[in-house]
Amino acid sequence: MKIALLGSTGFVGTVLLKKALAQGHQVKVLVRSPEKLGDAKAKVEVARGDVLDPAALETLVQNVDAVISVASPPMKEKFDVEKYARATQNLISAMKSAKVNRLITITGAAAEVAGKKRGFKPALMRFLLGMLAPDAMKLKDMELTAIAASGLNWTVIRPPTIGSGKPTGNVAASESDLTGMSIDVEDISDFILSLLKTNAWDRKAPIVSSKK
């Protein structure tokens, strides 16, 4: 399968790209600085630009089977919520124009899903994030709302925290609650790629964690 990948040089994206290539997928990436891809640069198709550039998104999604986005705004500094929300709309528009229907992306466990009941842990995370990072909370809600209304075949994965060094090879997934407070980057990457082979989570937003 040919995949368009956003966020390929980030924490999750680096692991995800390596696994996607190992599984035999063709990968097209959107990057500002191709040298950050390291050895993977020679193994992928590169589109230059970033998620805020509508033209770059249009180039990225041409002639692919699915789009995976693990990109995120710079959470450690102030960012323009509306600008990043527009980037999601631009991606949706680009996919529709290119007739690409499958979108897999990640947000956070606290993101609101219309009509879905929240368990205690996601509700607590939402309360805390709303106080500590209101812009991030607002953006996550806007992104999920836009994707859910897009008409695409989407899956929005909602992890709590993402760590490294403790993969279990198993993922717990639920639409309402979570069994753990973290997921290993290896486990979430495997879960993302598994969605290319199953319809189990089509048009759903699973909350995920590593399962012992």
C-alpha positions as CSV (number, residue, x, y, z in Angstrom):
1,M,0.0,0.0,0.0
2,K,1.2,3.5,-0.7
3,I,0.9,5.8,2.4
4,A,1.1,9.6,2.7
5,L,2.7,10.3,6.1
6,L,2.6,13.6,8.0
7,G,4.9,14.0,11.0
8,S,7.5,11.5,9.8
9,T,10.4,13.1,11.6
10,G,8.7,13.4,15.0
11,F,8.7,11.1,18.0
12,V,5.9,8.8,16.8
13,G,6.6,9.4,13.1
14,T,10.2,8.2,13.1
15,V,9.1,4.8,14.6
16,L,6.0,4.6,12.4
17,L,8.0,5.3,9.2
18,K,10.5,2.6,10.1
19,K,7.8,0.0,10.7
20,A,5.8,1.0,7.6
21,L,8.9,0.5,5.4
22,A,9.7,-2.8,7.1
23,Q,6.2,-4.0,6.3
24,G,6.7,-3.3,2.6
25,H,4.6,-0.2,2.3
26,Q,5.5,2.6,-0.1
27,V,5.7,5.9,1.9
28,K,5.4,9.5,0.7
29,V,6.4,12.0,3.4
30,L,5.9,15.7,3.9
31,V,8.9,17.4,5.4
32,R,10.6,20.8,5.5
33,S,14.1,19.4,5.9
34,P,14.5,16.0,4.1
35,E,17.9,15.6,5.8
36,K,16.1,14.9,9.1
37,L,14.8,11.6,7.6
38,G,18.3,10.2,8.0
39,D,18.8,6.8,6.2
40,A,15.1,6.7,5.4
41,K,15.4,9.5,2.9
42,A,16.6,7.2,0.2
43,K,13.6,4.8,0.8
44,V,10.7,7.3,0.6
45,E,9.1,9.8,-1.8
46,V,9.6,13.3,-0.4
47,A,7.2,16.2,-0.8
48,R,8.7,19.5,0.5
49,G,6.7,21.7,2.8
50,D,4.6,21.5,6.0
51,V,1.1,20.9,7.2
52,L,0.2,24.6,7.1
53,D,0.9,24.8,3.3
54,P,-2.3,23.8,1.3
55,A,-0.3,23.3,-1.9
56,A,2.1,21.0,-0.2
57,L,-0.8,18.9,1.2
58,E,-2.2,18.6,-2.3
59,T,1.1,17.3,-3.6
60,L,1.4,14.9,-0.7
61,V,-1.9,13.1,-1.2
62,Q,-1.6,12.6,-4.9
63,N,-1.6,8.9,-6.0
64,V,-1.7,7.4,-2.5
65,D,-4.0,4.8,-0.9
66,A,-4.2,6.2,2.6
67,V,-3.1,9.2,4.7
68,I,-1.6,8.9,8.2
69,S,-1.0,12.0,10.2
70,V,1.0,12.0,13.5
71,A,1.9,15.6,13.1
72,S,1.2,18.1,15.9
73,P,1.7,21.8,16.6
74,P,4.6,22.9,18.8
75,M,3.0,22.2,22.2
76,K,5.9,23.7,24.2
77,E,5.2,27.1,22.7
78,K,2.3,29.3,21.7
79,F,0.6,28.4,18.5
80,D,-2.3,29.7,16.4
81,V,-5.2,27.4,17.0
82,E,-7.2,28.6,14.0
83,K,-4.3,28.2,11.7
84,Y,-3.7,24.6,12.7
85,A,-7.5,23.9,12.5
86,R,-7.5,25.2,9.0
87,A,-4.6,22.8,8.2
88,T,-6.9,19.9,9.0
89,Q,-9.6,21.3,6.8
90,N,-7.0,21.8,4.0
91,L,-5.9,18.1,4.4
92,I,-9.5,17.0,4.1
93,S,-10.1,19.1,1.0
94,A,-6.9,17.8,-0.6
95,M,-7.8,14.2,0.1
96,K,-11.3,14.7,-1.4
97,S,-9.8,16.4,-4.5
98,A,-7.4,13.5,-5.0
99,K,-10.1,10.9,-4.3
100,V,-8.2,9.5,-1.3
101,N,-10.7,8.2,1.3
102,R,-8.7,6.6,4.2
103,L,-7.4,8.9,6.9
104,I,-5.8,7.7,10.1
105,T,-4.6,10.3,12.7
106,I,-4.0,10.8,16.4
107,T,-5.2,13.3,18.9
108,G,-5.5,12.9,22.7
109,A,-7.5,10.7,25.0
110,A,-9.3,13.8,26.3
111,A,-10.6,15.0,22.9
112,E,-14.4,15.2,22.8
113,V,-16.4,12.9,20.6
114,A,-19.9,14.0,19.9
115,G,-22.6,11.7,21.3
116,K,-20.1,9.4,23.1
117,K,-20.0,8.9,26.8
118,R,-16.6,9.6,28.5
119,G,-15.2,7.4,31.2
120,F,-13.7,8.7,34.4
121,K,-10.1,8.8,33.3
122,P,-10.7,10.6,30.0
123,A,-13.0,13.1,31.8
124,L,-10.3,13.8,34.4
125,M,-7.7,14.2,31.7
126,R,-10.0,16.6,29.9
127,F,-10.6,18.7,33.0
128,L,-6.8,18.9,33.7
129,L,-5.8,19.6,30.1
130,G,-8.6,22.3,29.9
131,M,-6.9,24.2,32.7
132,L,-3.2,23.5,31.8
133,A,-3.4,23.7,28.0
134,P,-6.7,25.2,26.8
135,D,-5.4,25.9,23.3
136,A,-4.3,22.3,22.8
137,M,-7.7,21.1,24.1
138,K,-9.6,23.4,21.7
139,L,-7.5,22.4,18.7
140,K,-8.0,18.7,19.4
141,D,-11.7,19.1,19.6
142,M,-11.8,21.2,16.4
143,E,-9.7,18.6,14.5
144,L,-11.8,15.6,15.6
145,T,-15.1,17.5,14.8
146,A,-13.9,18.4,11.3
147,I,-12.6,14.9,10.6
148,A,-15.8,13.2,11.9
149,A,-17.9,15.5,9.6
150,S,-15.6,15.0,6.6
151,G,-17.3,12.1,4.9
152,L,-13.9,10.3,4.7
153,N,-13.3,6.8,6.1
154,W,-11.4,8.0,9.2
155,T,-10.0,6.7,12.4
156,V,-8.8,9.2,15.1
157,I,-6.7,7.5,17.7
158,R,-6.8,9.0,21.2
159,P,-3.8,8.0,23.3
160,P,-3.2,9.4,26.8
161,T,0.6,9.8,27.0
162,I,3.0,8.2,24.6
163,G,6.3,6.8,26.0
164,S,9.1,4.6,24.9
165,G,11.0,1.6,26.1
166,K,8.1,-0.5,27.4
167,P,6.3,-2.0,24.4
168,T,3.9,-4.9,25.3
169,G,2.9,-5.9,21.9
170,N,-0.8,-5.5,22.9
171,V,-3.1,-2.5,22.8
172,A,-6.3,-1.9,24.7
173,A,-8.8,0.1,22.7
174,S,-12.2,1.5,23.8
175,E,-14.5,4.3,22.6
176,S,-15.2,5.5,26.1
177,D,-12.5,4.7,28.6
178,L,-8.9,3.5,28.9
179,T,-7.3,0.8,31.0
180,G,-3.9,2.4,31.3
181,M,-2.5,5.9,31.3
182,S,0.2,5.5,28.6
183,I,1.0,3.7,25.4
184,D,4.5,2.9,24.1
185,V,5.5,4.4,20.8
186,E,6.1,1.0,19.3
187,D,2.6,-0.2,20.3
188,I,0.8,2.8,18.9
189,S,2.8,2.6,15.7
190,D,1.8,-1.1,15.3
191,F,-1.8,-0.2,16.1
192,I,-1.9,2.5,13.5
193,L,-0.5,0.2,10.7
194,S,-2.9,-2.6,11.7
195,L,-5.8,-0.2,10.8
196,L,-4.8,-0.5,7.2
197,K,-5.9,-4.1,7.3
198,T,-9.1,-4.0,9.2
199,N,-12.4,-2.1,9.2
200,A,-12.9,-2.6,13.0
201,W,-12.3,1.0,13.9
202,D,-13.6,2.8,10.8
203,R,-15.2,6.1,11.6
204,K,-14.4,5.7,15.3
205,A,-12.1,7.3,17.8
206,P,-10.6,4.6,20.0
207,I,-8.8,5.5,23.3
208,V,-5.7,3.4,23.4
209,S,-3.1,2.2,25.9
210,S,-0.5,-0.5,26.1
211,K,-2.0,-3.6,27.6
212,K,0.1,-5.9,29.8
